[in-house]
Amino acid sequence: MFSTEEVIETFEMISLSHLNVRTVTLGINLLDCADSNIKKMKEKVYNKIVSTAGNLVKEAGLVERKYGIPIVHKRIAVTPISLLLESAIRGVARKSAVARSIEIAEVLDKAAKDVRIDFIGGYGALVQKGFTKGDTVLIDSIPEALASTERVCSCVNIAGTKAGINVDAALKMGSVVKQTAIKTKDRSGIGCAKLVCFSNAPEDNPFMAGAFHGPGESENTINVGISGPGVIRNIVEKSPKTDFRALAELIKRAAFKITRAGELIGQEVAKSLNVKFGIVDLSLAPTPEKGDSIANIIEEMGVEYCGAPGSTAALMLLTDAVKKGGSMATSFVGGISGAFIPVSEDAGMVNAAKKGALTLEKLEAMTSVCSAGLDMIAIPGNTSTETIAAIILDVMAIGVINNKALGVRLIPVPGKKTGDAVQFGGLFGRTVVMPVSKFSSNNFVKRGGHIPSPLASLRN
């Protein structure tokens, strides 16, 4: 039951502070679509997505209007496609196998378009301990697949606390990132915005580009990602002299209310589609819109610009308070559940980067206390494959040693250098190209092999 006061407070959050449900993501199991006949497999994949998700946009819209809470994105996550590829590429030459993988990406894109959702995740692989044939074929296909599709997103998990870090995969993904940027150079390398490398990737993450429907999930599941940076900023702004203990309590209470609203929406959409309700992701996710910035919350706490000393402590307080409040409001916490710091999608982050307060190294430090990793960061187009791989490895190391889900979305913008402005448009926003270290990591990443799992993995 919801009290009158709670309803009024939620209404004020929506109307005055941009509270919304950032995404309702429908997970779909495609394992039963595997087939040695590629034509039959494509038909099965398309038909299952369209039959399962055909009413997603309609039903989410009805729930949105019923409760007056905006649902910004309706999305789909599917079984990692590399798992389906195994049967379709058996005995097939490498070039033809890659072509078949791209065909499946195009089918995913068509299905997503036909059911009118904005992104479909799951064109990826889980390679934290090694590669199968399906994994290597899919990874090789990623640049062309993302260049030739509009809605397809790719996630490759290359590390885990239990598994360690696949260094060969990091080096390979460094090359894939470069190739993807080049293939979409006419759009400032936008293909890389749909590609993420993960450590400890959660199987129920509703946010793109890292969403996929994990093998441990049920047949179909609705997962919800909530968002309320504007609500939290409003609270901090109204409490300029409140000490941190009291401020954390205020944020925690607001997160409780935000999460209650998110779970209500998720439960209703799941019921209307006759599928299982999965989780609420407690992440604070910014947008390029004014008043929707994580960086601005940090600055309201007293830091001149996000990235200045104190920023990591402020982000830790914010993330922890949101998790504490949100976890009390639902029994179904999952996904990433942290604070996102995607530079191009956060106007405050972009401004801090322009001022020189926010650097790649500071973002790496901040990612140790949140859950997004190095996200939506434009770097010079001439950044080497080895340097990109080394940056990926650093973030994977933080995720593995701390048992955290962390991702890396770097965009080496073709033809751009440090300080240049880049416009991605829409949700991806705009940003400036940030500098990377001029010192080489080539010999380090070329050692290859596997970094063993840490002692923290021995928990049984």
C-alpha positions as a LaTeX table, in Angstrom:
\begin{tabular}{lrrr}
\hline
Residue & $x$ (\AA) & $y$ (\AA) & $z$ (\AA) \\
\hline
Met1 & 0.00 & 0.00 & 0.00 \\
Phe2 & 1.09 & 3.57 & $-0.71$ \\
Ser3 & 0.22 & 6.41 & 1.67 \\
Thr4 & $-1.16$ & 9.76 & 0.48 \\
Glu5 & 2.07 & 11.48 & 1.50 \\
Glu6 & 4.12 & 8.98 & $-0.50$ \\
Val7 & 1.98 & 9.55 & $-3.60$ \\
Ile8 & 2.37 & 13.34 & $-3.31$ \\
Glu9 & 6.14 & 13.06 & $-2.81$ \\
Thr10 & 6.45 & 10.79 & $-5.83$ \\
Phe11 & 4.40 & 13.21 & $-7.93$ \\
Glu12 & 6.72 & 16.04 & $-6.92$ \\
Met13 & 9.75 & 13.91 & $-7.83$ \\
Ile14 & 8.29 & 13.27 & $-11.29$ \\
Ser15 & 7.08 & 16.78 & $-12.05$ \\
Leu16 & 9.88 & 18.79 & $-10.47$ \\
Ser17 & 12.95 & 16.54 & $-10.39$ \\
His18 & 12.76 & 14.44 & $-13.60$ \\
Leu19 & 12.16 & 11.11 & $-11.82$ \\
Asn20 & 11.63 & 8.35 & $-14.35$ \\
Val21 & 12.03 & 4.65 & $-14.95$ \\
Arg22 & 15.08 & 4.73 & $-17.21$ \\
Thr23 & 14.47 & 1.34 & $-18.79$ \\
Val24 & 12.15 & $-1.63$ & $-18.76$ \\
Thr25 & 14.14 & $-4.48$ & $-20.30$ \\
Leu26 & 12.59 & $-7.77$ & $-21.37$ \\
Gly27 & 14.99 & $-10.72$ & $-21.18$ \\
Ile28 & 14.37 & $-13.49$ & $-23.71$ \\
Asn29 & 15.95 & $-16.95$ & $-23.70$ \\
Leu30 & 17.05 & $-17.91$ & $-27.24$ \\
Leu31 & 18.82 & $-21.18$ & $-26.49$ \\
Asp32 & 16.01 & $-23.17$ & $-28.09$ \\
Cys33 & 16.61 & $-21.25$ & $-31.34$ \\
Ala34 & 20.00 & $-22.88$ & $-31.97$ \\
Asp35 & 20.11 & $-24.78$ & $-35.25$ \\
Ser36 & 22.79 & $-26.07$ & $-37.62$ \\
Asn37 & 20.78 & $-24.55$ & $-40.47$ \\
Ile38 & 21.51 & $-20.82$ & $-40.34$ \\
Lys39 & 18.33 & $-19.94$ & $-42.25$ \\
Lys40 & 16.18 & $-21.83$ & $-39.75$ \\
Met41 & 18.06 & $-20.31$ & $-36.82$ \\
Lys42 & 17.44 & $-16.77$ & $-38.08$ \\
Glu43 & 13.74 & $-17.52$ & $-38.51$ \\
Lys44 & 13.51 & $-18.96$ & $-35.00$ \\
Val45 & 15.35 & $-16.00$ & $-33.44$ \\
Tyr46 & 13.20 & $-13.43$ & $-35.23$ \\
Asn47 & 9.92 & $-15.18$ & $-34.53$ \\
Lys48 & 10.64 & $-15.72$ & $-30.84$ \\
Ile49 & 11.66 & $-12.10$ & $-30.24$ \\
Val50 & 8.66 & $-10.69$ & $-32.10$ \\
Ser51 & 6.15 & $-13.07$ & $-30.51$ \\
Thr52 & 7.52 & $-12.49$ & $-27.00$ \\
Ala53 & 8.17 & $-8.73$ & $-27.18$ \\
Gly54 & 5.50 & $-7.68$ & $-29.66$ \\
Asn55 & 3.38 & $-6.00$ & $-26.97$ \\
Leu56 & 6.23 & $-4.66$ & $-24.82$ \\
Val57 & 6.01 & $-1.05$ & $-25.99$ \\
Lys58 & 2.20 & $-1.04$ & $-25.91$ \\
Glu59 & 1.89 & $-2.53$ & $-22.41$ \\
Ala60 & 4.69 & $-0.39$ & $-20.97$ \\
Gly61 & 2.94 & 2.67 & $-22.42$ \\
Leu62 & $-0.33$ & 1.69 & $-20.73$ \\
Val63 & 1.41 & 1.27 & $-17.37$ \\
Glu64 & 3.25 & 4.56 & $-17.90$ \\
Arg65 & $-0.02$ & 6.42 & $-18.45$ \\
Lys66 & $-1.79$ & 4.61 & $-15.63$ \\
Tyr67 & 0.72 & 5.71 & $-12.98$ \\
Gly68 & 2.06 & 8.88 & $-14.58$ \\
Ile69 & 5.67 & 7.74 & $-14.24$ \\
Pro70 & 7.67 & 8.10 & $-17.49$ \\
Ile71 & 9.37 & 5.01 & $-18.88$ \\
Val72 & 12.17 & 6.40 & $-21.03$ \\
His73 & 13.35 & 3.23 & $-22.76$ \\
Lys74 & 11.85 & $-0.14$ & $-23.63$ \\
Arg75 & 14.57 & $-2.66$ & $-24.43$ \\
Ile76 & 15.30 & $-6.33$ & $-25.00$ \\
Ala77 & 18.17 & $-8.52$ & $-23.76$ \\
Val78 & 18.77 & $-11.95$ & $-25.26$ \\
Thr79 & 20.94 & $-14.99$ & $-24.58$ \\
Pro80 & 24.61 & $-14.34$ & $-25.50$ \\
Ile81 & 24.62 & $-15.03$ & $-29.22$ \\
Ser82 & 27.96 & $-16.85$ & $-29.12$ \\
Leu83 & 26.14 & $-19.71$ & $-27.36$ \\
Leu84 & 23.81 & $-20.11$ & $-30.35$ \\
Leu85 & 26.60 & $-19.86$ & $-32.91$ \\
Glu86 & 28.28 & $-23.13$ & $-31.95$ \\
Ser87 & 25.81 & $-25.30$ & $-33.87$ \\
Ala88 & 25.58 & $-22.94$ & $-36.86$ \\
Ile89 & 29.32 & $-22.74$ & $-37.62$ \\
Arg90 & 30.33 & $-26.36$ & $-37.15$ \\
Gly91 & 32.44 & $-27.34$ & $-40.18$ \\
Val92 & 32.08 & $-23.88$ & $-41.75$ \\
Ala93 & 35.10 & $-21.89$ & $-43.00$ \\
Arg94 & 36.14 & $-18.96$ & $-40.80$ \\
Lys95 & 35.08 & $-16.20$ & $-43.18$ \\
Ser96 & 31.68 & $-17.79$ & $-43.76$ \\
Ala97 & 31.23 & $-18.33$ & $-40.01$ \\
Val98 & 31.82 & $-14.63$ & $-39.33$ \\
Ala99 & 29.35 & $-13.76$ & $-42.09$ \\
Arg100 & 26.74 & $-16.00$ & $-40.42$ \\
Ser101 & 27.26 & $-14.24$ & $-37.12$ \\
Ile102 & 26.69 & $-10.86$ & $-38.79$ \\
Glu103 & 23.50 & $-12.22$ & $-40.34$ \\
Ile104 & 22.18 & $-13.00$ & $-36.86$ \\
Ala105 & 23.05 & $-9.45$ & $-35.73$ \\
Glu106 & 21.01 & $-8.11$ & $-38.63$ \\
Val107 & 18.07 & $-10.34$ & $-37.65$ \\
Leu108 & 18.27 & $-8.99$ & $-34.09$ \\
Asp109 & 18.24 & $-5.46$ & $-35.47$ \\
Lys110 & 15.21 & $-6.13$ & $-37.67$ \\
Ala111 & 13.29 & $-7.75$ & $-34.82$ \\
Ala112 & 14.10 & $-4.81$ & $-32.52$ \\
Lys113 & 12.92 & $-2.36$ & $-35.16$ \\
Asp114 & 9.71 & $-4.29$ & $-35.80$ \\
Val115 & 8.74 & $-4.35$ & $-32.11$ \\
Arg116 & 9.73 & $-0.65$ & $-31.84$ \\
Ile117 & 12.32 & $-0.86$ & $-29.08$ \\
Asp118 & 15.47 & 1.29 & $-29.10$ \\
Phe119 & 18.20 & $-1.25$ & $-28.21$ \\
Ile120 & 18.64 & $-5.00$ & $-28.08$ \\
Gly121 & 21.51 & $-6.42$ & $-26.03$ \\
Gly122 & 23.12 & $-9.82$ & $-26.02$ \\
Tyr123 & 25.26 & $-9.86$ & $-29.13$ \\
Gly124 & 28.19 & $-10.95$ & $-27.04$ \\
Ala125 & 30.27 & $-13.66$ & $-25.40$ \\
Leu126 & 31.47 & $-14.82$ & $-21.98$ \\
Val127 & 35.22 & $-15.46$ & $-22.28$ \\
Gln128 & 36.59 & $-14.82$ & $-18.78$ \\
Lys129 & 38.27 & $-18.26$ & $-18.75$ \\
Gly130 & 38.83 & $-18.86$ & $-22.45$ \\
Phe131 & 37.35 & $-18.97$ & $-25.95$ \\
Thr132 & 35.10 & $-21.42$ & $-27.76$ \\
Lys133 & 34.79 & $-21.37$ & $-31.56$ \\
Gly134 & 31.54 & $-19.49$ & $-31.25$ \\
Asp135 & 33.17 & $-16.88$ & $-29.01$ \\
Thr136 & 36.04 & $-16.15$ & $-31.39$ \\
Val137 & 33.76 & $-15.97$ & $-34.43$ \\
Leu138 & 31.37 & $-13.60$ & $-32.72$ \\
Ile139 & 34.15 & $-11.34$ & $-31.41$ \\
Asp140 & 35.67 & $-11.16$ & $-34.90$ \\
Ser141 & 32.28 & $-10.12$ & $-36.27$ \\
Ile142 & 31.59 & $-7.30$ & $-33.80$ \\
Pro143 & 33.01 & $-4.34$ & $-35.78$ \\
Glu144 & 30.99 & $-5.10$ & $-38.90$ \\
Ala145 & 27.91 & $-6.18$ & $-36.92$ \\
Leu146 & 27.76 & $-2.91$ & $-34.97$ \\
Ala147 & 28.51 & $-0.85$ & $-38.08$ \\
Ser148 & 25.74 & $-2.47$ & $-40.11$ \\
Thr149 & 23.03 & $-2.36$ & $-37.42$ \\
Glu150 & 21.35 & 0.45 & $-35.52$ \\
Arg151 & 19.95 & $-1.12$ & $-32.36$ \\
Val152 & 22.26 & $-4.05$ & $-31.59$ \\
Cys153 & 24.53 & $-3.80$ & $-28.52$ \\
Ser154 & 27.47 & $-6.03$ & $-27.66$ \\
Cys155 & 28.90 & $-7.09$ & $-24.30$ \\
Val156 & 31.98 & $-9.29$ & $-23.88$ \\
Asn157 & 32.78 & $-10.44$ & $-20.35$ \\
Ile158 & 36.55 & $-10.95$ & $-20.14$ \\
Ala159 & 37.14 & $-11.14$ & $-16.37$ \\
Gly160 & 35.63 & $-12.32$ & $-13.11$ \\
Thr161 & 36.60 & $-12.65$ & $-9.49$ \\
Lys162 & 36.25 & $-16.44$ & $-9.70$ \\
Ala163 & 37.97 & $-16.66$ & $-13.10$ \\
Gly164 & 40.69 & $-14.00$ & $-13.18$ \\
Ile165 & 41.38 & $-11.90$ & $-16.27$ \\
Asn166 & 41.67 & $-13.16$ & $-19.85$ \\
Val167 & 44.54 & $-10.97$ & $-21.09$ \\
Asp168 & 44.32 & $-12.39$ & $-24.61$ \\
Ala169 & 40.67 & $-11.28$ & $-24.69$ \\
Ala170 & 41.62 & $-7.77$ & $-23.53$ \\
Leu171 & 44.16 & $-7.44$ & $-26.34$ \\
Lys172 & 41.63 & $-8.78$ & $-28.82$ \\
Met173 & 38.98 & $-6.36$ & $-27.60$ \\
Gly174 & 41.44 & $-3.47$ & $-27.92$ \\
Ser175 & 41.65 & $-4.33$ & $-31.60$ \\
Val176 & 37.87 & $-4.75$ & $-31.89$ \\
Val177 & 37.30 & $-1.31$ & $-30.35$ \\
Lys178 & 39.70 & 0.26 & $-32.86$ \\
Gln179 & 38.10 & $-1.53$ & $-35.82$ \\
Thr180 & 34.59 & $-0.62$ & $-34.68$ \\
Ala181 & 35.55 & 3.05 & $-34.44$ \\
Ile182 & 37.06 & 2.99 & $-37.93$ \\
Lys183 & 34.02 & 1.26 & $-39.45$ \\
Thr184 & 31.77 & 3.97 & $-37.99$ \\
Lys185 & 34.16 & 6.89 & $-38.52$ \\
Asp186 & 31.52 & 8.81 & $-40.48$ \\
Arg187 & 29.55 & 8.93 & $-37.19$ \\
Ser188 & 32.48 & 9.76 & $-34.88$ \\
Gly189 & 33.05 & 6.10 & $-34.01$ \\
Ile190 & 29.55 & 5.71 & $-32.56$ \\
Gly191 & 29.69 & 1.92 & $-32.93$ \\
Cys192 & 31.92 & 1.85 & $-29.83$ \\
Ala193 & 29.08 & 3.36 & $-27.78$ \\
Lys194 & 27.24 & 0.05 & $-28.29$ \\
Leu195 & 30.21 & $-2.08$ & $-27.17$ \\
Val196 & 31.34 & $-2.80$ & $-23.62$ \\
Cys197 & 34.00 & $-5.02$ & $-22.03$ \\
Phe198 & 32.94 & $-6.32$ & $-18.62$ \\
Ser199 & 34.23 & $-7.92$ & $-15.46$ \\
Asn200 & 31.72 & $-9.89$ & $-13.37$ \\
Ala201 & 28.95 & $-9.09$ & $-15.86$ \\
Pro202 & 25.55 & $-9.58$ & $-14.18$ \\
Glu203 & 23.09 & $-11.81$ & $-16.01$ \\
Asp204 & 20.14 & $-9.52$ & $-15.24$ \\
Asn205 & 21.50 & $-6.07$ & $-16.09$ \\
Pro206 & 18.75 & $-3.96$ & $-17.73$ \\
Phe207 & 21.12 & $-1.20$ & $-18.93$ \\
Met208 & 22.78 & $-1.07$ & $-22.33$ \\
Ala209 & 25.26 & $-1.78$ & $-23.73$ \\
Gly210 & 25.99 & $-4.48$ & $-21.13$ \\
Ala211 & 22.57 & $-6.16$ & $-21.01$ \\
Phe212 & 22.19 & $-9.83$ & $-21.87$ \\
His213 & 19.84 & $-12.60$ & $-20.71$ \\
Gly214 & 22.08 & $-14.92$ & $-18.73$ \\
Pro215 & 21.95 & $-18.73$ & $-18.87$ \\
Gly216 & 20.78 & $-18.76$ & $-15.25$ \\
Glu217 & 17.70 & $-16.64$ & $-15.94$ \\
Ser218 & 14.15 & $-17.87$ & $-16.49$ \\
Glu219 & 12.56 & $-18.11$ & $-19.94$ \\
Asn220 & 11.42 & $-14.48$ & $-20.04$ \\
Thr221 & 12.00 & $-11.79$ & $-17.43$ \\
Ile222 & 11.26 & $-8.09$ & $-16.94$ \\
Asn223 & 14.13 & $-6.17$ & $-15.33$ \\
Val224 & 13.82 & $-2.50$ & $-14.43$ \\
Gly225 & 16.45 & 0.23 & $-14.25$ \\
Ile226 & 15.36 & 3.27 & $-12.25$ \\
Ser227 & 16.90 & 6.71 & $-12.30$ \\
Gly228 & 16.64 & 9.78 & $-10.12$ \\
Pro229 & 19.72 & 12.04 & $-10.30$ \\
Gly230 & 17.45 & 15.08 & $-10.34$ \\
Val231 & 15.71 & 13.96 & $-7.16$ \\
Ile232 & 18.98 & 13.40 & $-5.33$ \\
Arg233 & 20.47 & 16.66 & $-6.57$ \\
Asn234 & 17.40 & 18.54 & $-5.33$ \\
Ile235 & 17.87 & 17.03 & $-1.87$ \\
Val236 & 21.57 & 17.89 & $-1.72$ \\
Glu237 & 20.92 & 21.39 & $-3.05$ \\
Lys238 & 18.41 & 22.03 & $-0.27$ \\
Ser239 & 20.85 & 20.82 & 2.39 \\
Pro240 & 23.97 & 23.03 & 1.95 \\
Lys241 & 25.04 & 22.85 & 5.61 \\
Thr242 & 23.95 & 19.30 & 6.43 \\
Asp243 & 26.76 & 17.05 & 7.61 \\
Phe244 & 27.51 & 13.87 & 5.66 \\
Arg245 & 25.86 & 11.50 & 8.11 \\
Ala246 & 22.57 & 13.36 & 7.91 \\
Leu247 & 22.93 & 13.87 & 4.16 \\
Ala248 & 23.42 & 10.13 & 3.60 \\
Glu249 & 20.20 & 9.50 & 5.52 \\
Leu250 & 18.27 & 11.96 & 3.33 \\
Ile251 & 19.61 & 10.33 & 0.14 \\
Lys252 & 18.82 & 6.87 & 1.51 \\
Arg253 & 15.19 & 7.82 & 2.18 \\
Ala254 & 14.79 & 9.32 & $-1.30$ \\
Ala255 & 16.29 & 6.19 & $-2.89$ \\
Phe256 & 13.72 & 4.10 & $-1.00$ \\
Lys257 & 10.87 & 6.07 & $-2.56$ \\
Ile258 & 12.40 & 6.01 & $-6.03$ \\
Thr259 & 12.85 & 2.25 & $-5.87$ \\
Arg260 & 9.29 & 1.68 & $-4.67$ \\
Ala261 & 8.04 & 3.46 & $-7.78$ \\
Gly262 & 10.39 & 1.46 & $-10.02$ \\
Glu263 & 9.30 & $-1.90$ & $-8.64$ \\
Leu264 & 5.63 & $-0.98$ & $-9.00$ \\
Ile265 & 6.17 & $-0.25$ & $-12.71$ \\
Gly266 & 8.19 & $-3.41$ & $-13.25$ \\
Gln267 & 5.65 & $-5.65$ & $-11.54$ \\
Glu268 & 2.81 & $-4.14$ & $-13.59$ \\
Val269 & 4.59 & $-4.50$ & $-16.94$ \\
Ala270 & 5.57 & $-8.10$ & $-16.13$ \\
Lys271 & 1.99 & $-8.93$ & $-15.17$ \\
Ser272 & 0.58 & $-7.40$ & $-18.35$ \\
Leu273 & 3.02 & $-9.41$ & $-20.50$ \\
Asn274 & 2.49 & $-12.57$ & $-18.44$ \\
Val275 & 6.21 & $-12.99$ & $-17.78$ \\
Lys276 & 8.28 & $-13.21$ & $-14.61$ \\
Phe277 & 9.37 & $-10.03$ & $-12.81$ \\
Gly278 & 13.13 & $-10.09$ & $-12.28$ \\
Ile279 & 14.98 & $-7.29$ & $-10.52$ \\
Val280 & 15.21 & $-3.57$ & $-9.89$ \\
Asp281 & 18.59 & $-2.08$ & $-10.73$ \\
Leu282 & 19.29 & 0.64 & $-8.18$ \\
Ser283 & 21.71 & 2.59 & $-10.37$ \\
Leu284 & 21.59 & 6.35 & $-10.71$ \\
Ala285 & 21.88 & 6.89 & $-14.46$ \\
Pro286 & 22.46 & 10.40 & $-15.85$ \\
Thr287 & 21.39 & 11.84 & $-19.20$ \\
Pro288 & 22.67 & 14.83 & $-21.18$ \\
Glu289 & 19.59 & 16.79 & $-20.05$ \\
Lys290 & 19.96 & 19.70 & $-17.63$ \\
Gly291 & 19.42 & 18.65 & $-14.01$ \\
Asp292 & 20.11 & 14.98 & $-14.71$ \\
Ser293 & 23.83 & 14.89 & $-13.88$ \\
Ile294 & 25.73 & 12.77 & $-11.34$ \\
Ala295 & 28.62 & 15.24 & $-11.57$ \\
Asn296 & 26.34 & 18.07 & $-10.47$ \\
Ile297 & 25.30 & 16.11 & $-7.36$ \\
Ile298 & 28.97 & 15.74 & $-6.42$ \\
Glu299 & 29.50 & 19.45 & $-7.01$ \\
Glu300 & 26.47 & 20.33 & $-4.87$ \\
Met301 & 28.19 & 18.46 & $-2.03$ \\
Gly302 & 30.92 & 21.10 & $-2.11$ \\
Val303 & 33.45 & 20.00 & $-4.74$ \\
Glu304 & 34.16 & 22.83 & $-7.22$ \\
Tyr305 & 34.22 & 20.52 & $-10.23$ \\
Cys306 & 33.68 & 16.79 & $-10.42$ \\
Gly307 & 37.13 & 15.23 & $-10.45$ \\
Ala308 & 38.61 & 17.60 & $-7.89$ \\
Pro309 & 39.88 & 16.10 & $-4.61$ \\
Gly310 & 36.93 & 14.76 & $-2.63$ \\
Ser311 & 35.03 & 13.51 & $-5.68$ \\
Thr312 & 35.71 & 9.84 & $-4.99$ \\
Ala313 & 34.53 & 10.17 & $-1.37$ \\
Ala314 & 31.39 & 12.01 & $-2.50$ \\
Leu315 & 30.62 & 9.31 & $-5.07$ \\
Met316 & 31.13 & 6.59 & $-2.46$ \\
Leu317 & 28.64 & 8.23 & $-0.11$ \\
Leu318 & 26.14 & 8.66 & $-2.93$ \\
Thr319 & 26.41 & 5.10 & $-4.21$ \\
Asp320 & 26.23 & 3.55 & $-0.74$ \\
Ala321 & 23.23 & 5.61 & 0.36 \\
Val322 & 21.31 & 4.78 & $-2.82$ \\
Lys323 & 22.01 & 1.05 & $-2.35$ \\
Lys324 & 20.96 & 1.10 & 1.30 \\
Gly325 & 17.71 & 2.91 & 0.63 \\
Gly326 & 16.87 & 1.00 & $-2.52$ \\
Ser327 & 17.57 & $-2.43$ & $-1.07$ \\
Met328 & 15.05 & $-1.81$ & 1.70 \\
Ala329 & 12.34 & $-1.01$ & $-0.88$ \\
Thr330 & 12.53 & $-4.23$ & $-2.89$ \\
Ser331 & 13.41 & $-7.87$ & $-2.46$ \\
Phe332 & 14.59 & $-8.02$ & $-6.06$ \\
Val333 & 17.83 & $-6.03$ & $-6.29$ \\
Gly334 & 20.14 & $-6.88$ & $-9.19$ \\
Gly335 & 21.87 & $-5.64$ & $-12.30$ \\
Ile336 & 24.64 & $-3.10$ & $-11.77$ \\
Ser337 & 23.12 & $-1.20$ & $-8.82$ \\
Gly338 & 25.54 & 1.67 & $-8.41$ \\
Ala339 & 26.10 & 5.17 & $-9.77$ \\
Phe340 & 26.87 & 5.54 & $-13.47$ \\
Ile341 & 29.52 & 7.99 & $-14.62$ \\
Pro342 & 29.31 & 7.95 & $-18.45$ \\
Val343 & 31.15 & 11.09 & $-19.45$ \\
Ser344 & 29.40 & 12.00 & $-22.71$ \\
Glu345 & 25.96 & 11.26 & $-21.23$ \\
Asp346 & 26.48 & 13.59 & $-18.25$ \\
Ala347 & 26.65 & 17.33 & $-18.98$ \\
Gly348 & 28.38 & 17.99 & $-15.66$ \\
Met349 & 31.08 & 15.42 & $-16.44$ \\
Val350 & 31.69 & 16.98 & $-19.85$ \\
Asn351 & 32.06 & 20.43 & $-18.28$ \\
Ala352 & 34.49 & 19.07 & $-15.66$ \\
Ala353 & 36.54 & 17.40 & $-18.40$ \\
Lys354 & 36.71 & 20.68 & $-20.33$ \\
Lys355 & 37.97 & 22.45 & $-17.20$ \\
Gly356 & 40.68 & 19.81 & $-16.75$ \\
Ala357 & 39.30 & 18.70 & $-13.38$ \\
Leu358 & 38.24 & 15.29 & $-14.67$ \\
Thr359 & 40.88 & 12.99 & $-16.13$ \\
Leu360 & 40.99 & 9.35 & $-17.19$ \\
Glu361 & 43.06 & 8.54 & $-14.10$ \\
Lys362 & 40.56 & 10.23 & $-11.77$ \\
Leu363 & 37.67 & 8.40 & $-13.44$ \\
Glu364 & 39.53 & 5.15 & $-12.86$ \\
Ala365 & 39.84 & 6.00 & $-9.15$ \\
Met366 & 36.15 & 6.89 & $-8.97$ \\
Thr367 & 35.11 & 3.65 & $-10.61$ \\
Ser368 & 36.48 & 1.78 & $-7.60$ \\
Val369 & 33.51 & 3.04 & $-5.56$ \\
Cys370 & 30.74 & 2.98 & $-8.17$ \\
Ser371 & 29.66 & 0.32 & $-10.65$ \\
Ala372 & 29.93 & 1.69 & $-14.14$ \\
Gly373 & 33.64 & 1.63 & $-14.91$ \\
Leu374 & 35.18 & 3.86 & $-17.58$ \\
Asp375 & 32.06 & 4.69 & $-19.52$ \\
Met376 & 31.44 & 6.64 & $-22.74$ \\
Ile377 & 34.87 & 8.24 & $-22.85$ \\
Ala378 & 36.15 & 9.71 & $-26.11$ \\
Ile379 & 39.90 & 9.30 & $-26.60$ \\
Pro380 & 42.21 & 10.28 & $-29.49$ \\
Gly381 & 41.62 & 8.30 & $-32.65$ \\
Asn382 & 45.31 & 7.37 & $-32.94$ \\
Thr383 & 45.35 & 5.64 & $-29.52$ \\
Ser384 & 47.02 & 2.27 & $-30.04$ \\
Thr385 & 45.31 & $-1.09$ & $-29.67$ \\
Glu386 & 47.75 & $-1.99$ & $-26.87$ \\
Thr387 & 46.97 & 1.17 & $-24.90$ \\
Ile388 & 43.23 & 0.53 & $-25.16$ \\
Ala389 & 43.80 & $-3.07$ & $-24.03$ \\
Ala390 & 45.89 & $-1.90$ & $-21.06$ \\
Ile391 & 43.19 & 0.57 & $-19.97$ \\
Ile392 & 40.65 & $-2.25$ & $-20.17$ \\
Leu393 & 42.92 & $-4.47$ & $-18.06$ \\
Asp394 & 43.26 & $-1.81$ & $-15.34$ \\
Val395 & 39.48 & $-1.57$ & $-14.95$ \\
Met396 & 39.11 & $-5.35$ & $-15.05$ \\
Ala397 & 41.66 & $-5.58$ & $-12.23$ \\
Ile398 & 39.61 & $-3.22$ & $-10.06$ \\
Gly399 & 36.49 & $-5.26$ & $-10.75$ \\
Val400 & 38.13 & $-8.61$ & $-10.09$ \\
Ile401 & 39.92 & $-7.71$ & $-6.87$ \\
Asn402 & 36.83 & $-5.98$ & $-5.45$ \\
Asn403 & 34.28 & $-8.48$ & $-6.81$ \\
Lys404 & 32.56 & $-5.69$ & $-8.75$ \\
Ala405 & 30.71 & $-5.51$ & $-12.04$ \\
Leu406 & 32.68 & $-2.96$ & $-14.06$ \\
Gly407 & 32.63 & $-2.09$ & $-17.73$ \\
Val408 & 34.72 & $-0.17$ & $-20.25$ \\
Arg409 & 33.26 & 1.83 & $-23.13$ \\
Leu410 & 36.04 & 3.74 & $-24.84$ \\
Ile411 & 35.56 & 5.56 & $-28.15$ \\
Pro412 & 38.79 & 6.27 & $-30.07$ \\
Val413 & 37.25 & 8.94 & $-32.32$ \\
Pro414 & 38.82 & 8.76 & $-35.80$ \\
Gly415 & 40.61 & 11.93 & $-36.79$ \\
Lys416 & 40.16 & 13.60 & $-33.39$ \\
Lys417 & 42.82 & 14.64 & $-30.91$ \\
Thr418 & 42.86 & 15.66 & $-27.25$ \\
Gly419 & 40.56 & 18.61 & $-26.56$ \\
Asp420 & 38.47 & 18.27 & $-29.72$ \\
Ala421 & 34.69 & 18.40 & $-29.35$ \\
Val422 & 32.64 & 15.36 & $-30.37$ \\
Gln423 & 28.89 & 15.19 & $-30.94$ \\
Phe424 & 27.27 & 11.75 & $-30.68$ \\
Gly425 & 23.67 & 12.89 & $-30.44$ \\
Gly426 & 20.64 & 11.62 & $-28.56$ \\
Leu427 & 21.21 & 9.69 & $-25.36$ \\
Phe428 & 24.95 & 9.38 & $-26.12$ \\
Gly429 & 25.33 & 13.17 & $-25.85$ \\
Arg430 & 28.46 & 15.16 & $-26.60$ \\
Thr431 & 31.89 & 15.39 & $-25.05$ \\
Val432 & 35.52 & 16.37 & $-25.49$ \\
Val433 & 38.34 & 14.00 & $-26.37$ \\
Met434 & 40.25 & 13.17 & $-23.19$ \\
Pro435 & 44.01 & 12.55 & $-23.12$ \\
Val436 & 45.52 & 9.13 & $-22.51$ \\
Ser437 & 48.98 & 8.34 & $-21.20$ \\
Lys438 & 51.76 & 8.84 & $-23.73$ \\
Phe439 & 53.76 & 6.00 & $-22.19$ \\
Ser440 & 53.69 & 2.53 & $-23.70$ \\
Ser441 & 52.14 & $-0.65$ & $-22.28$ \\
Asn442 & 52.84 & $-2.73$ & $-25.39$ \\
Asn443 & 55.16 & $-5.28$ & $-23.81$ \\
Phe444 & 52.84 & $-5.71$ & $-20.86$ \\
Val445 & 49.66 & $-6.60$ & $-22.79$ \\
Lys446 & 51.56 & $-8.74$ & $-25.32$ \\
Arg447 & 52.57 & $-11.17$ & $-22.58$ \\
Gly448 & 49.08 & $-12.55$ & $-23.06$ \\
Gly449 & 47.72 & $-15.53$ & $-21.17$ \\
His450 & 45.62 & $-15.28$ & $-18.05$ \\
Ile451 & 45.92 & $-13.28$ & $-14.83$ \\
Pro452 & 44.87 & $-15.79$ & $-12.13$ \\
Ser453 & 41.87 & $-15.21$ & $-9.89$ \\
Pro454 & 42.74 & $-13.43$ & $-6.62$ \\
Leu455 & 42.68 & $-14.91$ & $-3.14$ \\
Ala456 & 39.29 & $-13.21$ & $-2.69$ \\
Ser457 & 37.83 & $-15.86$ & $-5.01$ \\
Leu458 & 38.41 & $-18.63$ & $-2.42$ \\
Arg459 & 35.20 & $-18.09$ & $-0.48$ \\
Asn460 & 33.81 & $-21.61$ & $-0.22$ \\
\hline
\end{tabular}
